[in-house]
Amino acid sequence: MAKLPRVLCPVCNDPVAGVPTRRLGMLSVHDHKRTPRALVLCPGSMTHVPAADAIAVQEELPEPAAERAEAPTLF
């Protein structure tokens, strides 16, 4: 699973995932909505921001139990 840096959207100032682009040192703001149930994306979606502006790195999720090689035991 990939670790994506978190950047602030230039329009709504919400922390969202920054997706790597072909341009060196730049990130693309991931598609997001201002309100959860809206059908329109935020105007800041897919804009490019400098990678130096990253505020954090998204944590990787633990792998599901079905993908583990060995079954967990108590003792």
C-alpha positions in Angstrom: 0.0 0.0 0.0 1.3 3.4 -0.9 2.1 6.2 1.6 0.7 9.5 0.2 1.8 12.8 1.7 -0.9 15.1 3.0 -1.1 18.7 1.6 -3.4 21.6 2.2 -5.9 22.4 -0.5 -5.1 25.9 -1.9 -8.9 26.7 -2.1 -10.5 25.2 1.1 -7.4 24.6 3.3 -8.4 21.1 4.2 -5.6 18.5 4.5 -6.0 16.0 1.5 -3.8 13.4 -0.1 -1.1 14.7 -2.5 -0.6 12.4 -5.5 2.9 12.3 -7.2 3.0 13.9 -10.7 5.5 13.8 -13.6 6.8 17.2 -12.5 9.7 16.9 -10.1 9.0 18.3 -6.7 5.3 18.8 -7.3 2.2 17.0 -6.0 -1.3 17.0 -7.3 -4.1 17.6 -4.9 -6.4 14.5 -4.8 -10.0 14.9 -5.8 -12.1 15.9 -2.8 -15.4 17.6 -2.0 -16.1 20.6 0.3 -19.1 18.9 1.8 -19.4 15.1 2.0 -22.7 14.7 0.1 -22.1 17.3 -2.6 -21.9 16.2 -6.2 -19.4 18.9 -7.1 -15.7 18.6 -6.5 -13.7 21.4 -4.8 -12.2 23.8 -7.3 -8.8 23.1 -5.7 -8.9 19.4 -6.8 -6.1 18.3 -9.2 -4.1 21.5 -8.8 -0.3 21.2 -8.4 1.4 22.3 -5.2 5.1 22.0 -4.2 6.0 18.8 -2.4 7.8 20.9 0.2 4.4 22.1 1.5 3.5 18.5 2.7 2.2 18.7 6.3 2.2 14.9 7.1 2.3 11.4 5.6 -0.7 9.2 5.5 -0.2 6.1 7.6 -0.5 2.7 5.9 -3.4 0.6 6.9 -2.6 -2.8 8.4 -3.0 -5.8 6.1 -6.2 -7.8 6.5 -6.0 -11.1 8.5 -6.8 -13.1 5.3 -3.6 -12.0 3.7 -1.3 -13.0 6.6 0.7 -16.2 6.0 0.2 -17.7 9.5 -2.9 -17.9 11.7 -2.7 -16.1 15.0 -2.4 -18.2 18.1 -2.9 -17.6 21.8 0.1 -19.4 23.1 
